[in-house]
Amino acid sequence: MGLVKSNTDLKSLRQAGQAAGWVCDAIVNAAQPGMTTMALDELANRLLAEKRSSAPFKSFDRFGHAICVSINDETVNGPPSVERLLKAGDVVSVAIGSECRGLHGKAARTVYLGDSPPKEIQRLLTGTEQIMHQLAGRTIESLNDIAHWMSEIAVSYQLTLVKDSFGTGIGKALHDAPVIMNNPDELTHVIPVEKGMAFVVMSMMSLGKSGEWAETEDGWTQKMKDGSLSAHVADMFLVTEGNQLEILTRPGEVS
């Protein structure tokens, strides 16, 4: 884990976080039935360039795209395609990375393509995002607290945590230590926080019961085994003075 301490690096980290959050919001707001998932990727490339940011997902393990687009029972890592069309009623998750002067950002959002989501889908969307509202501006002593709070939220919204889902540290590396498990049953040791630590919380929940997933034939997409709808929301946090959490991917919005 590399702590972010210099003023120059902190400025670039905040810019990377803002770029990731802003572009991800713009992409899900632009998503419409009839669009291809590749059209969203093309939009992401243009918007990242406008924010003077590069797309680190492209070079990650030869993924080759700026974003991941996962639909309905897919929870994460879906590669964009010129052949896949978005449809009315789809639950669409978009994840994106950014890089500004060597510092990285990451964000994910999930939306429903339609005027008014059914109650169970709204419950899924609201519950999956709720941890971000709980963390922004909060003072914490251990990253383990995040898993316990996330589990409580899942129970309160009658949702299931996706098994083996986790967030990571971020900074000069897109994926850095520590690994932050979402399920408290999967925690193995206490992870204390300290000033300058940056990390991504990746909330993944489903309407199913098992939380189990399998990788599809494309070698990337993770799909729920029970076919249940799932959602993925990710935001980036920085530990500041007094172990207070600053949200970097949507400043001023979540409180």
Backbone torsions as a table, in degrees:
resi	resn	phi	psi	omega
1	MET	NA	129.3	176.6
2	GLY	-108.4	120.7	178.0
3	LEU	-76.1	144.9	178.8
4	VAL	-100.0	113.3	-171.5
5	LYS	-124.7	-37.0	-175.4
6	SER	-70.4	149.8	-179.9
7	ASN	-61.0	-35.9	179.4
8	THR	-64.9	-46.1	179.9
9	ASP	-67.8	-37.9	178.5
10	LEU	-63.5	-39.3	178.2
11	LYS	-63.4	-44.8	-179.8
12	SER	-67.4	-37.4	178.2
13	LEU	-62.7	-44.6	179.3
14	ARG	-64.7	-39.1	178.3
15	GLN	-65.2	-39.3	178.7
16	ALA	-65.3	-42.4	178.6
17	GLY	-64.0	-44.7	179.1
18	GLN	-63.3	-39.4	179.0
19	ALA	-63.6	-46.5	-179.1
20	ALA	-61.2	-46.9	-178.4
21	GLY	-66.0	-45.0	-178.0
22	TRP	-64.9	-45.7	-178.7
23	VAL	-67.1	-40.6	179.3
24	CYS	-62.3	-43.5	176.6
25	ASP	-59.8	-44.1	-178.9
26	ALA	-62.9	-37.6	-178.1
27	ILE	-68.0	-48.9	-178.8
28	VAL	-67.5	-30.1	176.0
29	ASN	-69.8	-27.5	-179.6
30	ALA	-85.9	-15.6	-176.1
31	ALA	-63.8	129.7	-178.7
32	GLN	-139.8	149.8	174.0
33	PRO	-55.5	138.0	-179.3
34	GLY	97.8	-17.0	176.3
35	MET	-77.5	150.4	170.6
36	THR	-85.4	155.6	176.1
37	THR	-67.3	-25.0	176.0
38	MET	-68.8	-30.8	177.0
39	ALA	-63.1	-35.1	176.1
40	LEU	-66.9	-37.3	178.2
41	ASP	-65.4	-41.5	178.4
42	GLU	-63.2	-40.0	176.9
43	LEU	-63.9	-41.4	179.7
44	ALA	-59.9	-43.4	179.0
45	ASN	-60.4	-42.5	-179.9
46	ARG	-65.9	-44.1	-176.6
47	LEU	-71.1	-36.9	175.7
48	LEU	-61.6	-41.0	178.2
49	ALA	-62.5	-39.1	177.6
50	GLU	-61.3	-33.1	179.2
51	LYS	-88.4	10.6	180.0
52	ARG	55.5	43.4	-179.8
53	SER	-127.3	147.0	173.7
54	SER	-96.3	174.4	-173.6
55	ALA	-113.7	92.8	-174.3
56	PRO	-68.9	-19.6	176.3
57	PHE	-59.3	-30.1	-176.0
58	LYS	-58.1	-41.1	-175.5
59	SER	-94.0	-6.6	-178.5
60	PHE	-71.1	111.9	176.5
61	ASP	51.4	32.2	179.1
62	ARG	60.4	34.5	179.1
63	PHE	-62.5	-44.9	170.7
64	GLY	87.4	4.1	-178.2
65	HIS	-133.2	158.7	-179.6
66	ALA	-79.5	-25.7	-175.9
67	ILE	-135.5	165.2	166.0
68	CYS	-109.0	139.7	177.5
69	VAL	-128.0	114.6	-177.5
70	SER	-120.2	136.8	-169.7
71	ILE	-125.3	133.0	173.1
72	ASN	60.1	-104.3	-177.7
73	ASP	-86.1	5.0	173.2
74	GLU	-88.9	134.0	-175.1
75	THR	-99.8	-30.8	-175.5
76	VAL	-166.2	160.2	167.5
77	ASN	76.1	15.1	-178.9
78	GLY	-69.7	123.9	177.1
79	PRO	-73.4	138.2	174.7
80	PRO	-62.2	153.0	-177.7
81	SER	-144.8	145.1	175.9
82	VAL	-75.3	-14.0	-175.8
83	GLU	-97.5	-14.6	-174.8
84	ARG	-96.6	121.2	-179.3
85	LEU	-100.6	139.5	171.7
86	LEU	-74.8	145.7	-179.0
87	LYS	-127.1	152.8	174.2
88	ALA	-57.6	135.5	-178.9
89	GLY	92.0	-5.3	177.4
90	ASP	-70.3	146.2	167.2
91	VAL	-101.0	115.1	-170.2
92	VAL	-115.9	123.2	176.1
93	SER	-108.2	130.7	178.2
94	VAL	-122.6	129.5	175.2
95	ALA	-120.1	144.1	-176.1
96	ILE	-144.2	148.6	172.0
97	GLY	-116.2	158.4	177.3
98	SER	-142.4	158.4	175.9
99	GLU	-143.8	124.1	178.4
100	CYS	-125.6	112.3	178.4
101	ARG	49.3	45.6	173.6
102	GLY	87.0	-3.5	176.8
103	LEU	-109.2	144.9	-170.2
104	HIS	-110.3	155.2	173.5
105	GLY	-133.4	160.7	-179.6
106	LYS	-156.5	141.4	178.6
107	ALA	-154.9	158.0	174.2
108	ALA	-147.3	146.3	178.4
109	ARG	-138.7	152.1	175.1
110	THR	-127.3	133.7	-179.3
111	VAL	-133.4	160.9	174.2
112	TYR	-103.7	131.2	179.8
113	LEU	-89.1	92.5	-179.1
114	GLY	167.6	171.1	-176.2
115	ASP	-72.1	-42.9	-175.5
116	SER	-143.1	111.5	-177.8
117	PRO	-68.7	145.9	171.5
118	PRO	-55.8	157.3	-174.0
119	LYS	-56.6	-41.5	-176.9
120	GLU	-68.6	-33.1	177.8
121	ILE	-72.1	-39.8	176.4
122	GLN	-62.0	-38.4	176.4
123	ARG	-61.6	-41.2	178.2
124	LEU	-63.3	-47.4	-177.2
125	LEU	-65.5	-45.6	-178.1
126	THR	-66.6	-45.3	-178.2
127	GLY	-64.6	-40.4	-177.9
128	THR	-65.3	-30.9	-178.6
129	GLU	-87.0	-15.1	-167.9
130	GLN	-61.1	-31.5	-179.2
131	ILE	-61.0	-31.1	-179.3
132	MET	-67.0	-38.2	177.3
133	HIS	-66.3	-33.9	-178.8
134	GLN	-73.7	-30.0	-174.5
135	LEU	-89.4	-34.7	-173.4
136	ALA	-58.5	121.9	177.9
137	GLY	81.2	0.6	-175.9
138	ARG	-84.6	152.9	172.7
139	THR	-101.0	127.2	179.2
140	ILE	-132.9	159.2	179.7
141	GLU	-105.5	-26.1	-175.1
142	SER	-143.1	141.2	175.9
143	LEU	-69.2	-17.2	176.6
144	ASN	-61.5	-28.1	179.2
145	ASP	-58.2	-32.2	-176.8
146	ILE	-61.1	-44.2	-179.9
147	ALA	-63.6	-40.8	-179.8
148	HIS	-65.7	-42.9	178.4
149	TRP	-66.4	-39.2	179.6
150	MET	-63.8	-40.4	178.3
151	SER	-63.3	-42.6	178.6
152	GLU	-62.1	-40.5	178.6
153	ILE	-64.3	-44.5	179.6
154	ALA	-57.8	-43.8	179.6
155	VAL	-63.6	-43.9	-175.8
156	SER	-67.2	-28.2	178.6
157	TYR	-99.1	7.6	-179.9
158	GLN	55.9	47.1	178.5
159	LEU	-118.0	167.4	179.4
160	THR	-119.2	130.5	174.8
161	LEU	-67.5	135.8	174.9
162	VAL	-68.3	129.1	-176.5
163	LYS	-65.3	145.7	177.8
164	ASP	59.0	26.3	175.5
165	SER	-91.6	149.6	-173.5
166	PHE	-163.9	161.0	169.5
167	GLY	-107.0	177.3	-179.0
168	THR	-143.2	167.7	167.6
169	GLY	-66.7	161.1	-180.0
170	ILE	-151.6	154.6	179.6
171	GLY	167.4	-112.9	176.5
172	LYS	-73.8	-15.8	171.1
173	ALA	-112.8	144.1	178.0
174	LEU	-65.4	-40.6	176.4
175	HIS	-123.4	116.1	-175.5
176	ASP	-131.1	168.2	171.4
177	ALA	-68.9	152.1	1.9
178	PRO	-90.9	163.6	168.2
179	VAL	-84.0	129.7	-174.8
180	ILE	-115.6	96.0	-177.4
181	MET	-66.6	142.8	179.7
182	ASN	-81.7	-29.8	-177.0
183	ASN	-96.3	122.3	-178.3
184	PRO	-60.0	-25.2	178.0
185	ASP	-68.3	-16.9	-177.7
186	GLU	-100.6	4.8	177.1
187	LEU	-74.9	140.1	-179.3
188	THR	-116.3	-19.9	-179.3
189	HIS	-160.0	164.7	-179.7
190	VAL	-80.4	133.5	178.9
191	ILE	-114.6	98.1	179.7
192	PRO	-72.1	157.7	177.6
193	VAL	-104.4	157.0	174.0
194	GLU	-150.7	156.7	-176.8
195	LYS	-56.8	135.4	180.0
196	GLY	94.8	-6.6	176.8
197	MET	-76.3	131.0	174.8
198	ALA	-118.9	139.2	-178.1
199	PHE	-153.3	162.8	179.3
200	VAL	-114.4	126.5	172.0
201	VAL	-93.0	122.8	-177.1
202	MET	-117.1	91.7	-179.1
203	SER	-80.0	123.6	178.9
204	MET	-132.6	118.4	-178.0
205	MET	-136.0	159.8	-179.4
206	SER	-137.2	165.1	175.8
207	LEU	-86.6	-4.4	-179.2
208	GLY	-82.7	-168.4	-176.0
209	LYS	-109.7	-34.2	-171.0
210	SER	-85.2	-33.9	-175.0
211	GLY	75.1	4.6	-176.7
212	GLU	-86.3	145.8	-179.2
213	TRP	-135.3	165.0	175.6
214	ALA	-137.0	150.7	177.1
215	GLU	-80.1	137.0	-178.6
216	THR	-83.8	179.3	-174.9
217	GLU	-65.4	-20.3	179.8
218	ASP	-72.7	-7.9	178.1
219	GLY	81.1	4.8	-177.7
220	TRP	-128.1	-55.6	-169.6
221	THR	-65.0	131.3	173.9
222	GLN	-99.4	123.7	-173.3
223	LYS	-122.5	137.0	-178.7
224	MET	-65.2	131.0	-176.8
225	LYS	-63.9	-32.1	-177.5
226	ASP	-89.8	4.0	178.4
227	GLY	74.7	11.2	-176.7
228	SER	-76.0	150.1	174.9
229	LEU	-64.4	143.4	179.2
230	SER	-136.7	163.9	179.5
231	ALA	-138.0	154.7	-177.1
232	HIS	-140.8	118.6	176.3
233	VAL	-127.4	129.9	179.9
234	ALA	-131.5	138.7	174.3
235	ASP	-139.7	159.7	-172.1
236	MET	-112.4	135.3	-176.2
237	PHE	-127.2	151.3	175.3
238	LEU	-124.2	133.2	176.1
239	VAL	-84.1	119.7	-178.4
240	THR	-109.2	-164.6	-176.9
241	GLU	-54.8	135.2	179.0
242	GLY	72.3	20.9	179.8
243	ASN	61.0	32.1	176.6
244	GLN	-88.1	142.3	-177.2
245	LEU	-94.6	125.0	173.9
246	GLU	-104.0	124.0	177.4
247	ILE	-83.8	128.0	-172.7
248	LEU	-100.6	-19.5	-171.8
249	THR	-95.3	-5.9	170.8
250	ARG	-156.6	66.5	-176.9
251	PRO	-61.1	134.2	176.6
252	GLY	82.2	-6.5	-176.5
253	GLU	-98.3	-47.5	-177.8
254	VAL	-95.2	129.2	178.5
255	SER	-148.8	NA	NA
